[in-house]
Amino acid sequence: MEKIIIEEGVAHIVPDDIKAVLLSKPELLEKWNNLTPLARNEWICWTTIVKQEETRKEHIQRLSKDILDGKKRPCCWPGCPHRRESAKKWFKNLDT
């Protein structure tokens, strides 16, 4: 049996809901694993930083589509505030 590897980000681990989508689409998982650790980190943070469950689901759907379309990072995202001090100014009430 072959072990399936899901690469992580720099400051974030891959949460279960993103893992489920990655495991459901082999092409997506391959493209995910070929992203840089910083790019994966941006996708994870962009998906998990939202407050509403519905928004998180929408981000996961967009993550899947955008990565399959060849995008490397989320569009219009100031960056992970957990990794970049300068990105914190864009987030109110951030628990870091």
Biopython code that builds the backbone (N, CA, C, O; Angstrom):
import numpy as np
from Bio.PDB.StructureBuilder import StructureBuilder

atoms = [
    (1, "MET", "N", (0.833, -1.177, 0.000)),
    (1, "MET", "CA", (0.000, 0.000, 0.000)),
    (1, "MET", "C", (0.883, 1.246, 0.000)),
    (1, "MET", "O", (1.805, 1.367, 0.806)),
    (2, "GLU", "N", (0.591, 2.157, -0.902)),
    (2, "GLU", "CA", (1.372, 3.377, -1.042)),
    (2, "GLU", "C", (0.908, 4.437, -0.043)),
    (2, "GLU", "O", (-0.289, 4.679, 0.112)),
    (3, "LYS", "N", (1.862, 5.056, 0.623)),
    (3, "LYS", "CA", (1.539, 6.113, 1.580)),
    (3, "LYS", "C", (1.317, 7.422, 0.821)),
    (3, "LYS", "O", (2.144, 7.818, 0.000)),
    (4, "ILE", "N", (0.203, 8.087, 1.098)),
    (4, "ILE", "CA", (-0.113, 9.348, 0.441)),
    (4, "ILE", "C", (0.451, 10.483, 1.290)),
    (4, "ILE", "O", (0.203, 10.560, 2.493)),
    (5, "ILE", "N", (1.210, 11.357, 0.647)),
    (5, "ILE", "CA", (1.833, 12.480, 1.330)),
    (5, "ILE", "C", (1.087, 13.754, 0.959)),
    (5, "ILE", "O", (0.824, 14.020, -0.214)),
    (6, "ILE", "N", (0.752, 14.534, 1.981)),
    (6, "ILE", "CA", (0.169, 15.860, 1.789)),
    (6, "ILE", "C", (1.154, 16.844, 2.414)),
    (6, "ILE", "O", (1.334, 16.875, 3.632)),
    (7, "GLU", "N", (1.780, 17.637, 1.567)),
    (7, "GLU", "CA", (2.780, 18.590, 2.044)),
    (7, "GLU", "C", (2.110, 19.709, 2.839)),
    (7, "GLU", "O", (0.978, 20.098, 2.553)),
    (8, "GLU", "N", (2.829, 20.219, 3.845)),
    (8, "GLU", "CA", (2.325, 21.257, 4.746)),
    (8, "GLU", "C", (2.800, 22.638, 4.300)),
    (8, "GLU", "O", (3.512, 22.774, 3.305)),
    (9, "GLY", "N", (2.393, 23.658, 5.053)),
    (9, "GLY", "CA", (2.852, 25.024, 4.839)),
    (9, "GLY", "C", (4.013, 25.324, 5.770)),
    (9, "GLY", "O", (4.572, 24.415, 6.384)),
    (10, "VAL", "N", (4.376, 26.588, 5.875)),
    (10, "VAL", "CA", (5.484, 27.011, 6.730)),
    (10, "VAL", "C", (5.012, 27.230, 8.163)),
    (10, "VAL", "O", (5.622, 26.734, 9.110)),
    (11, "ALA", "N", (3.916, 27.981, 8.316)),
    (11, "ALA", "CA", (3.409, 28.292, 9.656)),
    (11, "ALA", "C", (2.134, 27.536, 9.987)),
    (11, "ALA", "O", (1.665, 27.581, 11.125)),
    (12, "HIS", "N", (1.571, 26.847, 9.018)),
    (12, "HIS", "CA", (0.288, 26.169, 9.212)),
    (12, "HIS", "C", (0.359, 24.713, 8.739)),
    (12, "HIS", "O", (1.062, 24.381, 7.785)),
    (13, "ILE", "N", (-0.390, 23.861, 9.436)),
    (13, "ILE", "CA", (-0.558, 22.493, 8.967)),
    (13, "ILE", "C", (-1.859, 22.427, 8.163)),
    (13, "ILE", "O", (-2.724, 23.291, 8.308)),
    (14, "VAL", "N", (-1.993, 21.430, 7.338)),
    (14, "VAL", "CA", (-3.182, 21.288, 6.498)),
    (14, "VAL", "C", (-4.335, 20.766, 7.359)),
    (14, "VAL", "O", (-4.234, 19.678, 7.926)),
    (15, "PRO", "N", (-5.432, 21.531, 7.464)),
    (15, "PRO", "CA", (-6.571, 21.067, 8.250)),
    (15, "PRO", "C", (-7.334, 19.948, 7.532)),
    (15, "PRO", "O", (-7.183, 19.745, 6.327)),
    (16, "ASP", "N", (-8.141, 19.243, 8.289)),
    (16, "ASP", "CA", (-8.839, 18.071, 7.762)),
    (16, "ASP", "C", (-9.742, 18.369, 6.569)),
    (16, "ASP", "O", (-9.831, 17.552, 5.652)),
    (17, "ASP", "N", (-10.419, 19.527, 6.559)),
    (17, "ASP", "CA", (-11.317, 19.811, 5.435)),
    (17, "ASP", "C", (-10.557, 20.048, 4.136)),
    (17, "ASP", "O", (-11.040, 19.684, 3.064)),
    (18, "ILE", "N", (-9.383, 20.647, 4.216)),
    (18, "ILE", "CA", (-8.558, 20.802, 3.010)),
    (18, "ILE", "C", (-7.973, 19.451, 2.612)),
    (18, "ILE", "O", (-7.915, 19.132, 1.425)),
    (19, "LYS", "N", (-7.539, 18.653, 3.587)),
    (19, "LYS", "CA", (-7.019, 17.307, 3.285)),
    (19, "LYS", "C", (-8.047, 16.490, 2.522)),
    (19, "LYS", "O", (-7.705, 15.805, 1.558)),
    (20, "ALA", "N", (-9.297, 16.556, 2.944)),
    (20, "ALA", "CA", (-10.354, 15.776, 2.295)),
    (20, "ALA", "C", (-10.485, 16.147, 0.821)),
    (20, "ALA", "O", (-10.629, 15.268, -0.029)),
    (21, "VAL", "N", (-10.435, 17.435, 0.517)),
    (21, "VAL", "CA", (-10.538, 17.873, -0.877)),
    (21, "VAL", "C", (-9.307, 17.420, -1.662)),
    (21, "VAL", "O", (-9.429, 16.942, -2.790)),
    (22, "LEU", "N", (-8.133, 17.570, -1.072)),
    (22, "LEU", "CA", (-6.899, 17.155, -1.754)),
    (22, "LEU", "C", (-6.908, 15.663, -2.051)),
    (22, "LEU", "O", (-6.503, 15.241, -3.134)),
    (23, "LEU", "N", (-7.367, 14.868, -1.098)),
    (23, "LEU", "CA", (-7.392, 13.415, -1.286)),
    (23, "LEU", "C", (-8.464, 12.980, -2.285)),
    (23, "LEU", "O", (-8.358, 11.906, -2.877)),
    (24, "SER", "N", (-9.482, 13.798, -2.472)),
    (24, "SER", "CA", (-10.564, 13.431, -3.395)),
    (24, "SER", "C", (-10.210, 13.695, -4.856)),
    (24, "SER", "O", (-10.895, 13.211, -5.757)),
    (25, "LYS", "N", (-9.142, 14.461, -5.095)),
    (25, "LYS", "CA", (-8.753, 14.832, -6.461)),
    (25, "LYS", "C", (-7.249, 14.634, -6.632)),
    (25, "LYS", "O", (-6.468, 15.506, -6.253)),
    (26, "PRO", "N", (-6.833, 13.500, -7.197)),
    (26, "PRO", "CA", (-5.392, 13.223, -7.333)),
    (26, "PRO", "C", (-4.613, 14.317, -8.069)),
    (26, "PRO", "O", (-3.477, 14.610, -7.696)),
    (27, "GLU", "N", (-5.193, 14.920, -9.094)),
    (27, "GLU", "CA", (-4.495, 15.979, -9.830)),
    (27, "GLU", "C", (-4.280, 17.206, -8.937)),
    (27, "GLU", "O", (-3.230, 17.847, -8.989)),
    (28, "LEU", "N", (-5.273, 17.517, -8.133)),
    (28, "LEU", "CA", (-5.153, 18.636, -7.194)),
    (28, "LEU", "C", (-4.066, 18.357, -6.168)),
    (28, "LEU", "O", (-3.253, 19.235, -5.878)),
    (29, "LEU", "N", (-4.039, 17.157, -5.617)),
    (29, "LEU", "CA", (-3.018, 16.789, -4.633)),
    (29, "LEU", "C", (-1.620, 16.899, -5.243)),
    (29, "LEU", "O", (-0.698, 17.390, -4.591)),
    (30, "GLU", "N", (-1.458, 16.455, -6.463)),
    (30, "GLU", "CA", (-0.151, 16.543, -7.119)),
    (30, "GLU", "C", (0.273, 18.001, -7.276)),
    (30, "GLU", "O", (1.416, 18.353, -6.984)),
    (31, "LYS", "N", (-0.647, 18.847, -7.738)),
    (31, "LYS", "CA", (-0.321, 20.266, -7.901)),
    (31, "LYS", "C", (-0.054, 20.922, -6.546)),
    (31, "LYS", "O", (0.844, 21.756, -6.428)),
    (32, "TRP", "N", (-0.826, 20.553, -5.530)),
    (32, "TRP", "CA", (-0.621, 21.071, -4.169)),
    (32, "TRP", "C", (0.790, 20.735, -3.686)),
    (32, "TRP", "O", (1.508, 21.608, -3.199)),
    (33, "ASN", "N", (1.176, 19.494, -3.818)),
    (33, "ASN", "CA", (2.484, 19.054, -3.342)),
    (33, "ASN", "C", (3.625, 19.698, -4.113)),
    (33, "ASN", "O", (4.748, 19.763, -3.613)),
    (34, "ASN", "N", (3.354, 20.175, -5.328)),
    (34, "ASN", "CA", (4.383, 20.841, -6.128)),
    (34, "ASN", "C", (4.478, 22.344, -5.850)),
    (34, "ASN", "O", (5.404, 23.001, -6.327)),
    (35, "LEU", "N", (3.533, 22.892, -5.086)),
    (35, "LEU", "CA", (3.636, 24.289, -4.684)),
    (35, "LEU", "C", (4.780, 24.445, -3.683)),
    (35, "LEU", "O", (5.189, 23.476, -3.043)),
    (36, "THR", "N", (5.284, 25.653, -3.553)),
    (36, "THR", "CA", (6.309, 25.896, -2.534)),
    (36, "THR", "C", (5.664, 25.857, -1.153)),
    (36, "THR", "O", (4.456, 26.066, -1.041)),
    (37, "PRO", "N", (6.432, 25.596, -0.103)),
    (37, "PRO", "CA", (5.867, 25.625, 1.245)),
    (37, "PRO", "C", (5.215, 26.971, 1.579)),
    (37, "PRO", "O", (4.193, 27.005, 2.265)),
    (38, "LEU", "N", (5.789, 28.069, 1.104)),
    (38, "LEU", "CA", (5.199, 29.387, 1.360)),
    (38, "LEU", "C", (3.862, 29.539, 0.640)),
    (38, "LEU", "O", (2.922, 30.101, 1.203)),
    (39, "ALA", "N", (3.763, 29.054, -0.578)),
    (39, "ALA", "CA", (2.499, 29.130, -1.319)),
    (39, "ALA", "C", (1.425, 28.291, -0.628)),
    (39, "ALA", "O", (0.288, 28.739, -0.478)),
    (40, "ARG", "N", (1.784, 27.071, -0.206)),
    (40, "ARG", "CA", (0.814, 26.227, 0.513)),
    (40, "ARG", "C", (0.368, 26.924, 1.791)),
    (40, "ARG", "O", (-0.811, 26.890, 2.141)),
    (41, "ASN", "N", (1.310, 27.555, 2.486)),
    (41, "ASN", "CA", (0.988, 28.274, 3.716)),
    (41, "ASN", "C", (-0.034, 29.380, 3.451)),
    (41, "ASN", "O", (-0.961, 29.569, 4.239)),
    (42, "GLU", "N", (0.130, 30.106, 2.351)),
    (42, "GLU", "CA", (-0.802, 31.185, 2.018)),
    (42, "GLU", "C", (-2.203, 30.627, 1.776)),
    (42, "GLU", "O", (-3.182, 31.204, 2.249)),
    (43, "TRP", "N", (-2.314, 29.517, 1.049)),
    (43, "TRP", "CA", (-3.624, 28.904, 0.805)),
    (43, "TRP", "C", (-4.274, 28.454, 2.114)),
    (43, "TRP", "O", (-5.467, 28.673, 2.326)),
    (44, "ILE", "N", (-3.490, 27.827, 2.986)),
    (44, "ILE", "CA", (-4.039, 27.338, 4.257)),
    (44, "ILE", "C", (-4.533, 28.513, 5.091)),
    (44, "ILE", "O", (-5.653, 28.481, 5.600)),
    (45, "CYS", "N", (-3.719, 29.537, 5.235)),
    (45, "CYS", "CA", (-4.099, 30.687, 6.047)),
    (45, "CYS", "C", (-5.314, 31.389, 5.451)),
    (45, "CYS", "O", (-6.245, 31.741, 6.176)),
    (46, "TRP", "N", (-5.312, 31.593, 4.154)),
    (46, "TRP", "CA", (-6.425, 32.264, 3.471)),
    (46, "TRP", "C", (-7.733, 31.519, 3.710)),
    (46, "TRP", "O", (-8.788, 32.140, 3.839)),
    (47, "THR", "N", (-7.669, 30.199, 3.769)),
    (47, "THR", "CA", (-8.865, 29.386, 3.974)),
    (47, "THR", "C", (-9.305, 29.368, 5.435)),
    (47, "THR", "O", (-10.501, 29.405, 5.721)),
    (48, "THR", "N", (-8.370, 29.312, 6.341)),
    (48, "THR", "CA", (-8.709, 29.108, 7.751)),
    (48, "THR", "C", (-8.923, 30.389, 8.550)),
    (48, "THR", "O", (-9.475, 30.330, 9.649)),
    (49, "ILE", "N", (-8.509, 31.529, 8.042)),
    (49, "ILE", "CA", (-8.597, 32.773, 8.814)),
    (49, "ILE", "C", (-10.003, 33.364, 8.820)),
    (49, "ILE", "O", (-10.300, 34.248, 9.624)),
    (50, "VAL", "N", (-10.854, 32.893, 7.946)),
    (50, "VAL", "CA", (-12.215, 33.450, 7.871)),
    (50, "VAL", "C", (-13.029, 33.054, 9.093)),
    (50, "VAL", "O", (-12.727, 32.059, 9.751)),
    (51, "LYS", "N", (-14.053, 33.829, 9.393)),
    (51, "LYS", "CA", (-14.870, 33.594, 10.588)),
    (51, "LYS", "C", (-16.077, 32.698, 10.320)),
    (51, "LYS", "O", (-16.465, 31.909, 11.181)),
    (52, "GLN", "N", (-16.665, 32.813, 9.145)),
    (52, "GLN", "CA", (-17.899, 32.083, 8.825)),
    (52, "GLN", "C", (-17.588, 30.728, 8.172)),
    (52, "GLN", "O", (-16.705, 30.625, 7.320)),
    (53, "GLU", "N", (-18.320, 29.708, 8.584)),
    (53, "GLU", "CA", (-18.144, 28.363, 8.023)),
    (53, "GLU", "C", (-18.458, 28.356, 6.521)),
    (53, "GLU", "O", (-17.783, 27.682, 5.743)),
    (54, "GLU", "N", (-19.477, 29.103, 6.128)),
    (54, "GLU", "CA", (-19.852, 29.151, 4.706)),
    (54, "GLU", "C", (-18.736, 29.777, 3.867)),
    (54, "GLU", "O", (-18.457, 29.314, 2.761)),
    (55, "THR", "N", (-18.106, 30.815, 4.384)),
    (55, "THR", "CA", (-16.988, 31.446, 3.671)),
    (55, "THR", "C", (-15.823, 30.476, 3.555)),
    (55, "THR", "O", (-15.160, 30.416, 2.519)),
    (56, "ARG", "N", (-15.576, 29.726, 4.602)),
    (56, "ARG", "CA", (-14.489, 28.738, 4.561)),
    (56, "ARG", "C", (-14.757, 27.690, 3.484)),
    (56, "ARG", "O", (-13.843, 27.311, 2.751)),
    (57, "LYS", "N", (-15.992, 27.223, 3.382)),
    (57, "LYS", "CA", (-16.341, 26.255, 2.335)),
    (57, "LYS", "C", (-16.118, 26.851, 0.951)),
    (57, "LYS", "O", (-15.614, 26.180, 0.051)),
    (58, "GLU", "N", (-16.498, 28.119, 0.788)),
    (58, "GLU", "CA", (-16.286, 28.799, -0.496)),
    (58, "GLU", "C", (-14.796, 28.912, -0.810)),
    (58, "GLU", "O", (-14.383, 28.728, -1.955)),
    (59, "HIS", "N", (-13.994, 29.213, 0.207)),
    (59, "HIS", "CA", (-12.545, 29.313, -0.004)),
    (59, "HIS", "C", (-11.959, 27.965, -0.397)),
    (59, "HIS", "O", (-11.069, 27.903, -1.246)),
    (60, "ILE", "N", (-12.439, 26.898, 0.200)),
    (60, "ILE", "CA", (-11.931, 25.568, -0.148)),
    (60, "ILE", "C", (-12.288, 25.222, -1.595)),
    (60, "ILE", "O", (-11.470, 24.656, -2.320)),
    (61, "GLN", "N", (-13.509, 25.564, -2.014)),
    (61, "GLN", "CA", (-13.894, 25.327, -3.412)),
    (61, "GLN", "C", (-13.013, 26.143, -4.353)),
    (61, "GLN", "O", (-12.562, 25.643, -5.384)),
    (62, "ARG", "N", (-12.771, 27.397, -3.993)),
    (62, "ARG", "CA", (-11.932, 28.246, -4.848)),
    (62, "ARG", "C", (-10.490, 27.767, -4.844)),
    (62, "ARG", "O", (-9.833, 27.791, -5.885)),
    (63, "LEU", "N", (-9.980, 27.332, -3.691)),
    (63, "LEU", "CA", (-8.636, 26.771, -3.616)),
    (63, "LEU", "C", (-8.501, 25.637, -4.628)),
    (63, "LEU", "O", (-7.538, 25.586, -5.394)),
    (64, "SER", "N", (-9.465, 24.739, -4.622)),
    (64, "SER", "CA", (-9.446, 23.598, -5.526)),
    (64, "SER", "C", (-9.432, 24.042, -6.988)),
    (64, "SER", "O", (-8.600, 23.586, -7.772)),
    (65, "LYS", "N", (-10.340, 24.919, -7.342)),
    (65, "LYS", "CA", (-10.444, 25.384, -8.734)),
    (65, "LYS", "C", (-9.193, 26.144, -9.149)),
    (65, "LYS", "O", (-8.626, 25.881, -10.209)),
    (66, "ASP", "N", (-8.762, 27.087, -8.316)),
    (66, "ASP", "CA", (-7.627, 27.935, -8.687)),
    (66, "ASP", "C", (-6.331, 27.138, -8.828)),
    (66, "ASP", "O", (-5.568, 27.366, -9.767)),
    (67, "ILE", "N", (-6.078, 26.225, -7.925)),
    (67, "ILE", "CA", (-4.853, 25.428, -8.026)),
    (67, "ILE", "C", (-4.912, 24.535, -9.263)),
    (67, "ILE", "O", (-3.915, 24.388, -9.969)),
    (68, "LEU", "N", (-6.067, 23.943, -9.528)),
    (68, "LEU", "CA", (-6.202, 23.126, -10.748)),
    (68, "LEU", "C", (-6.013, 23.979, -12.000)),
    (68, "LEU", "O", (-5.534, 23.488, -13.022)),
    (69, "ASP", "N", (-6.391, 25.260, -11.920)),
    (69, "ASP", "CA", (-6.213, 26.184, -13.048)),
    (69, "ASP", "C", (-4.783, 26.716, -13.148)),
    (69, "ASP", "O", (-4.467, 27.475, -14.064)),
    (70, "GLY", "N", (-3.922, 26.321, -12.211)),
    (70, "GLY", "CA", (-2.514, 26.711, -12.282)),
    (70, "GLY", "C", (-2.114, 27.892, -11.417)),
    (70, "GLY", "O", (-0.968, 28.336, -11.480)),
    (71, "LYS", "N", (-3.025, 28.408, -10.615)),
    (71, "LYS", "CA", (-2.669, 29.533, -9.747)),
    (71, "LYS", "C", (-1.828, 29.030, -8.575)),
    (71, "LYS", "O", (-2.039, 27.933, -8.057)),
    (72, "LYS", "N", (-0.880, 29.858, -8.178)),
    (72, "LYS", "CA", (0.056, 29.467, -7.122)),
    (72, "LYS", "C", (-0.343, 29.976, -5.740)),
    (72, "LYS", "O", (-0.030, 29.345, -4.731)),
    (73, "ARG", "N", (-1.035, 31.120, -5.691)),
    (73, "ARG", "CA", (-1.409, 31.739, -4.418)),
    (73, "ARG", "C", (-2.788, 32.371, -4.542)),
    (73, "ARG", "O", (-3.247, 32.641, -5.651)),
    (74, "PRO", "N", (-3.459, 32.611, -3.402)),
    (74, "PRO", "CA", (-4.767, 33.251, -3.461)),
    (74, "PRO", "C", (-4.661, 34.687, -3.986)),
    (74, "PRO", "O", (-3.747, 35.428, -3.622)),
    (75, "CYS", "N", (-5.591, 35.057, -4.826)),
    (75, "CYS", "CA", (-5.615, 36.396, -5.402)),
    (75, "CYS", "C", (-6.068, 37.414, -4.358)),
    (75, "CYS", "O", (-6.927, 37.130, -3.523)),
    (76, "CYS", "N", (-5.485, 38.583, -4.422)),
    (76, "CYS", "CA", (-5.902, 39.716, -3.579)),
    (76, "CYS", "C", (-5.764, 39.416, -2.094)),
    (76, "CYS", "O", (-6.633, 39.787, -1.305)),
    (77, "TRP", "N", (-4.711, 38.767, -1.714)),
    (77, "TRP", "CA", (-4.460, 38.350, -0.332)),
    (77, "TRP", "C", (-3.197, 39.043, 0.156)),
    (77, "TRP", "O", (-2.152, 38.919, -0.482)),
    (78, "PRO", "N", (-3.262, 39.778, 1.283)),
    (78, "PRO", "CA", (-2.085, 40.507, 1.754)),
    (78, "PRO", "C", (-0.984, 39.617, 2.317)),
    (78, "PRO", "O", (0.118, 40.095, 2.589)),
    (79, "GLY", "N", (-1.263, 38.353, 2.492)),
    (79, "GLY", "CA", (-0.273, 37.424, 3.025)),
    (79, "GLY", "C", (-0.638, 36.954, 4.419)),
    (79, "GLY", "O", (-1.496, 37.537, 5.082)),
    (80, "CYS", "N", (0.005, 35.921, 4.843)),
    (80, "CYS", "CA", (-0.277, 35.298, 6.135)),
    (80, "CYS", "C", (0.181, 36.202, 7.276)),
    (80, "CYS", "O", (1.377, 36.457, 7.424)),
    (81, "PRO", "N", (-0.766, 36.691, 8.087)),
    (81, "PRO", "CA", (-0.373, 37.545, 9.206)),
    (81, "PRO", "C", (0.317, 36.779, 10.325)),
    (81, "PRO", "O", (0.879, 37.387, 11.235)),
    (82, "HIS", "N", (0.281, 35.458, 10.268)),
    (82, "HIS", "CA", (0.956, 34.642, 11.270)),
    (82, "HIS", "C", (2.446, 34.522, 10.946)),
    (82, "HIS", "O", (3.242, 34.111, 11.791)),
    (83, "ARG", "N", (2.809, 34.881, 9.727)),
    (83, "ARG", "CA", (4.182, 34.769, 9.264)),
    (83, "ARG", "C", (4.783, 36.133, 8.937)),
    (83, "ARG", "O", (5.984, 36.343, 9.104)),
    (84, "ARG", "N", (3.945, 37.056, 8.471)),
    (84, "ARG", "CA", (4.417, 38.377, 8.051)),
    (84, "ARG", "C", (3.818, 39.465, 8.936)),
    (84, "ARG", "O", (2.608, 39.690, 8.918)),
    (85, "GLU", "N", (4.639, 40.116, 9.685)),
    (85, "GLU", "CA", (4.193, 41.188, 10.578)),
    (85, "GLU", "C", (3.452, 42.282, 9.809)),
    (85, "GLU", "O", (2.456, 42.814, 10.301)),
    (86, "SER", "N", (3.922, 42.620, 8.616)),
    (86, "SER", "CA", (3.316, 43.706, 7.840)),
    (86, "SER", "C", (1.902, 43.375, 7.360)),
    (86, "SER", "O", (1.145, 44.287, 7.029)),
    (87, "ALA", "N", (1.532, 42.109, 7.314)),
    (87, "ALA", "CA", (0.191, 41.717, 6.870)),
    (87, "ALA", "C", (-0.843, 41.857, 7.987)),
    (87, "ALA", "O", (-2.043, 41.862, 7.712)),
    (88, "LYS", "N", (-0.408, 41.969, 9.225)),
    (88, "LYS", "CA", (-1.338, 42.030, 10.360)),
    (88, "LYS", "C", (-2.259, 43.247, 10.300)),
    (88, "LYS", "O", (-3.378, 43.198, 10.811)),
    (89, "LYS", "N", (-1.807, 44.326, 9.687)),
    (89, "LYS", "CA", (-2.621, 45.541, 9.647)),
    (89, "LYS", "C", (-3.933, 45.340, 8.883)),
    (89, "LYS", "O", (-4.865, 46.126, 9.053)),
    (90, "TRP", "N", (-4.021, 44.317, 8.058)),
    (90, "TRP", "CA", (-5.219, 44.059, 7.255)),
    (90, "TRP", "C", (-6.262, 43.242, 7.995)),
    (90, "TRP", "O", (-7.364, 43.045, 7.483)),
    (91, "PHE", "N", (-5.937, 42.763, 9.187)),
    (91, "PHE", "CA", (-6.834, 41.873, 9.918)),
    (91, "PHE", "C", (-7.201, 42.462, 11.276)),
    (91, "PHE", "O", (-6.323, 42.757, 12.087)),
    (92, "LYS", "N", (-8.491, 42.631, 11.519)),
    (92, "LYS", "CA", (-8.961, 43.139, 12.800)),
    (92, "LYS", "C", (-9.192, 41.968, 13.744)),
    (92, "LYS", "O", (-9.614, 40.892, 13.321)),
    (93, "ASN", "N", (-8.916, 42.183, 15.014)),
    (93, "ASN", "CA", (-9.161, 41.168, 16.050)),
    (93, "ASN", "C", (-8.521, 39.830, 15.715)),
    (93, "ASN", "O", (-9.141, 38.779, 15.877)),
    (94, "LEU", "N", (-7.308, 39.871, 15.259)),
    (94, "LEU", "CA", (-6.601, 38.650, 14.876)),
    (94, "LEU", "C", (-5.982, 38.004, 16.096)),
    (94, "LEU", "O", (-5.226, 38.636, 16.833)),
    (95, "ASP", "N", (-6.306, 36.748, 16.301)),
    (95, "ASP", "CA", (-5.667, 35.961, 17.352)),
    (95, "ASP", "C", (-4.502, 35.229, 16.713)),
    (95, "ASP", "O", (-4.707, 34.261, 15.981)),
    (96, "THR", "N", (-3.286, 35.675, 16.978)),
    (96, "THR", "CA", (-2.118, 35.040, 16.361)),
    (96, "THR", "C", (-1.375, 34.161, 17.310)),
    (96, "THR", "O", (-0.368, 33.560, 16.935)),
]
sb = StructureBuilder()
sb.init_structure("model")
sb.init_model(0)
sb.init_chain("A")
sb.init_seg("    ")
for serial, (resi, resn, name, xyz) in enumerate(atoms, 1):
    if name == "N":
        sb.init_residue(resn, " ", resi, " ")
    sb.init_atom(name, np.array(xyz, "f"), 0.0, 1.0, " ", f" {name:<3s}", serial, name[0])
structure = sb.get_structure()
